[in-house]
Amino acid sequence: MESNDRTTFQKQRDNLINDIAQGLEQIINNMAILNKNLESIVAVGKDFENVASLWKNFNDTIEAGALDADLKDDNQ
């Protein structure tokens, strides 16, 4: 009887080990997909750095012009 229980235990243990291995494999695959998606997002973000810099320069120029106009109005 004890030998039979041991084989049942071993079968259940092997099944659980296989389930865990499959689960870990799925997690690794999902992490690889997530990593690829994050790399794509970073690449798109880098593409917009030049455009963002251009708009920042434009905004800074407009703000500087507005401040100069306000100072001239205050002095008159």
Buried (B, 14 or more C-beta within 10 A) or exposed (E): EEEEEEEEEEEEEEEEEEEEEEEEEEEEEEEEEEEEEEEEEEEEEEEEEEEEEEEEEEEEEEEEEEEEEEEEEEEE
